[in-house]
Amino acid sequence: MKRALLLAVFSILAIVGSSQEVSQWRGNNRDGIYNESDLLKQWPAEGPKLIWHFDNLGDGHSSAAVVGNVIYTSGMIGDKGFVYAIDINGKLLWKTEYGIEWTENWNGVKSTPLYYKGKLFVISSFGKLVCLNAKDGIIVWSIDTFKDYDGVNIKWGVAENLLIDDNKLYCTPGGKTSNVLALNPDNGSLIWKSNGNGESSAYCSPLIVELKTRKLFVTHTANSIIGLDAADGKLLWRFEHLNQYSIHPNTPIYNNGKLLCFSGYGRGAVMLKLADDGSSVSELWKSTNFDNQMGGAVLFNGRVYGSGHRSKSWFCLDWETGKELYSEKITGNGNIIFADGMLYCYGDNGEVVFAEPTESGFKKVNSFKVPFGANQHWAHLVIDNKKLFVRHGTSLMVYSIAN
């Protein structure tokens, strides 16, 4: 009887451990919102408890993709890119080399591994898209989106976090004829290709918007925001959105028929109203101050939170009007996520700030300086199972934030 009970328990645990379908960039909806509860509302003076750190990742800005008791991330050693699998106690399970990575400037891997149904997907700075078995790291298939299609590289190298939906794996090589691809995740075969607007890619990690009559693929290219029919890649609309260097890394935010798109270098944000069928857009408002460079933003209770770039502050904007409700210099420019009513802000100065969004300002509750790693503090924060995952270049740190 006892043996049967144990077998049943282990079977349930196995199902739970393998039941997660997707783990991706900036959470379940790619919006920086992590649906966790019963988290700390106050940290100790030195910050939350550090559980473990892993210090041999090599260069990169890849965040963590957490699936059950395994953490996946990527980094560069020498000039080679690697995907790592690390267990919940910080032990390396495996690492797999997948190709040449970026050494020309701001070195390292930029793409966070995408997990989907037992497979991992990563795209290199040189457009090589690789699928690995998540269990053992064996490469299942790979394609070169520059050689196999007509993709072109950009000044700082490809920095796209891949997207999957309806068993289609999407990427943006930025070619004239193969501007956006939808691939079969099982074998990398082509489902469709779209010439989009024919512009080069722009470091953006795209979004799927689900409407009543269709799904819409939305991304930034060099000078435009574009909307494609996710079913067949047909270009439905283009909205001009330029900045000085054609750098638009932020995933747009969608809510209730409205699409917020934003980038740095003084350009700022624009709110677009989608037609009910997604076939067109119209402008509702702009904000030049909300010029977030690459840190994302979060939407909570009708307000948008994130940092500026040249404007050097952190902002709270009204979602409906774009009105600036308040701004403060709570830390260096950086990235932001949200969980259990609180903001987690990671400045490029290496400070992680824990803040409450109030009616009139950011209430800075606690902060700590990241103790390990090297180079840029650009990897986005991740929360999973009441743990905070912080990547600083060569190191990954895991903190307990359970109440």
ChimeraX attribute file (.defattr): number of C-alpha atoms within 10 A of each C-alpha:
attribute: neighborCount
match mode: 1-to-1
recipient: residues
	/A:1	6
	/A:2	7
	/A:3	8
	/A:4	9
	/A:5	10
	/A:6	11
	/A:7	12
	/A:8	12
	/A:9	12
	/A:10	12
	/A:11	12
	/A:12	11
	/A:13	12
	/A:14	12
	/A:15	11
	/A:16	11
	/A:17	13
	/A:18	13
	/A:19	13
	/A:20	15
	/A:21	11
	/A:22	21
	/A:23	22
	/A:24	23
	/A:25	28
	/A:26	24
	/A:27	19
	/A:28	13
	/A:29	16
	/A:30	22
	/A:31	22
	/A:32	26
	/A:33	22
	/A:34	19
	/A:35	14
	/A:36	16
	/A:37	13
	/A:38	11
	/A:39	17
	/A:40	15
	/A:41	16
	/A:42	14
	/A:43	16
	/A:44	11
	/A:45	10
	/A:46	10
	/A:47	19
	/A:48	20
	/A:49	15
	/A:50	14
	/A:51	14
	/A:52	15
	/A:53	20
	/A:54	18
	/A:55	17
	/A:56	15
	/A:57	24
	/A:58	23
	/A:59	29
	/A:60	32
	/A:61	28
	/A:62	28
	/A:63	29
	/A:64	30
	/A:65	27
	/A:66	27
	/A:67	23
	/A:68	17
	/A:69	12
	/A:70	21
	/A:71	21
	/A:72	25
	/A:73	26
	/A:74	29
	/A:75	29
	/A:76	27
	/A:77	18
	/A:78	12
	/A:79	16
	/A:80	18
	/A:81	26
	/A:82	24
	/A:83	25
	/A:84	23
	/A:85	24
	/A:86	18
	/A:87	17
	/A:88	16
	/A:89	14
	/A:90	18
	/A:91	13
	/A:92	15
	/A:93	15
	/A:94	17
	/A:95	20
	/A:96	16
	/A:97	17
	/A:98	21
	/A:99	17
	/A:100	18
	/A:101	27
	/A:102	23
	/A:103	17
	/A:104	10
	/A:105	9
	/A:106	15
	/A:107	22
	/A:108	28
	/A:109	33
	/A:110	30
	/A:111	27
	/A:112	30
	/A:113	30
	/A:114	25
	/A:115	27
	/A:116	21
	/A:117	16
	/A:118	15
	/A:119	22
	/A:120	25
	/A:121	28
	/A:122	27
	/A:123	29
	/A:124	25
	/A:125	25
	/A:126	22
	/A:127	24
	/A:128	21
	/A:129	21
	/A:130	20
	/A:131	25
	/A:132	22
	/A:133	16
	/A:134	22
	/A:135	13
	/A:136	13
	/A:137	20
	/A:138	16
	/A:139	17
	/A:140	15
	/A:141	16
	/A:142	17
	/A:143	17
	/A:144	17
	/A:145	23
	/A:146	18
	/A:147	11
	/A:148	10
	/A:149	18
	/A:150	15
	/A:151	23
	/A:152	22
	/A:153	18
	/A:154	19
	/A:155	11
	/A:156	18
	/A:157	25
	/A:158	26
	/A:159	24
	/A:160	27
	/A:161	26
	/A:162	24
	/A:163	23
	/A:164	22
	/A:165	15
	/A:166	8
	/A:167	13
	/A:168	20
	/A:169	21
	/A:170	26
	/A:171	26
	/A:172	30
	/A:173	29
	/A:174	30
	/A:175	23
	/A:176	18
	/A:177	18
	/A:178	24
	/A:179	25
	/A:180	26
	/A:181	24
	/A:182	26
	/A:183	19
	/A:184	15
	/A:185	21
	/A:186	14
	/A:187	12
	/A:188	18
	/A:189	12
	/A:190	13
	/A:191	16
	/A:192	18
	/A:193	20
	/A:194	22
	/A:195	17
	/A:196	26
	/A:197	22
	/A:198	16
	/A:199	19
	/A:200	23
	/A:201	32
	/A:202	29
	/A:203	27
	/A:204	26
	/A:205	25
	/A:206	23
	/A:207	24
	/A:208	22
	/A:209	21
	/A:210	14
	/A:211	15
	/A:212	8
	/A:213	9
	/A:214	15
	/A:215	19
	/A:216	24
	/A:217	25
	/A:218	25
	/A:219	26
	/A:220	34
	/A:221	28
	/A:222	23
	/A:223	22
	/A:224	22
	/A:225	20
	/A:226	21
	/A:227	29
	/A:228	23
	/A:229	20
	/A:230	22
	/A:231	15
	/A:232	13
	/A:233	21
	/A:234	17
	/A:235	18
	/A:236	16
	/A:237	18
	/A:238	19
	/A:239	16
	/A:240	11
	/A:241	21
	/A:242	19
	/A:243	16
	/A:244	10
	/A:245	12
	/A:246	22
	/A:247	24
	/A:248	31
	/A:249	26
	/A:250	25
	/A:251	29
	/A:252	27
	/A:253	22
	/A:254	22
	/A:255	11
	/A:256	8
	/A:257	16
	/A:258	19
	/A:259	19
	/A:260	22
	/A:261	22
	/A:262	28
	/A:263	31
	/A:264	28
	/A:265	20
	/A:266	19
	/A:267	23
	/A:268	24
	/A:269	22
	/A:270	19
	/A:271	24
	/A:272	20
	/A:273	18
	/A:274	19
	/A:275	13
	/A:276	13
	/A:277	13
	/A:278	23
	/A:279	15
	/A:280	15
	/A:281	21
	/A:282	12
	/A:283	13
	/A:284	15
	/A:285	16
	/A:286	19
	/A:287	18
	/A:288	17
	/A:289	22
	/A:290	33
	/A:291	24
	/A:292	33
	/A:293	24
	/A:294	25
	/A:295	27
	/A:296	25
	/A:297	27
	/A:298	19
	/A:299	22
	/A:300	14
	/A:301	8
	/A:302	10
	/A:303	19
	/A:304	21
	/A:305	25
	/A:306	25
	/A:307	33
	/A:308	28
	/A:309	23
	/A:310	17
	/A:311	20
	/A:312	20
	/A:313	22
	/A:314	26
	/A:315	26
	/A:316	27
	/A:317	20
	/A:318	16
	/A:319	20
	/A:320	13
	/A:321	13
	/A:322	20
	/A:323	14
	/A:324	16
	/A:325	14
	/A:326	16
	/A:327	22
	/A:328	13
	/A:329	14
	/A:330	19
	/A:331	21
	/A:332	21
	/A:333	26
	/A:334	30
	/A:335	26
	/A:336	27
	/A:337	26
	/A:338	26
	/A:339	17
	/A:340	14
	/A:341	15
	/A:342	19
	/A:343	24
	/A:344	21
	/A:345	27
	/A:346	29
	/A:347	21
	/A:348	18
	/A:349	15
	/A:350	20
	/A:351	19
	/A:352	25
	/A:353	22
	/A:354	22
	/A:355	22
	/A:356	18
	/A:357	16
	/A:358	10
	/A:359	10
	/A:360	10
	/A:361	16
	/A:362	21
	/A:363	15
	/A:364	14
	/A:365	15
	/A:366	18
	/A:367	21
	/A:368	17
	/A:369	14
	/A:370	18
	/A:371	13
	/A:372	17
	/A:373	21
	/A:374	15
	/A:375	14
	/A:376	18
	/A:377	23
	/A:378	25
	/A:379	26
	/A:380	26
	/A:381	23
	/A:382	25
	/A:383	27
	/A:384	18
	/A:385	16
	/A:386	17
	/A:387	19
	/A:388	20
	/A:389	22
	/A:390	25
	/A:391	30
	/A:392	27
	/A:393	28
	/A:394	23
	/A:395	21
	/A:396	23
	/A:397	20
	/A:398	22
	/A:399	18
	/A:400	20
	/A:401	21
	/A:402	16
	/A:403	11
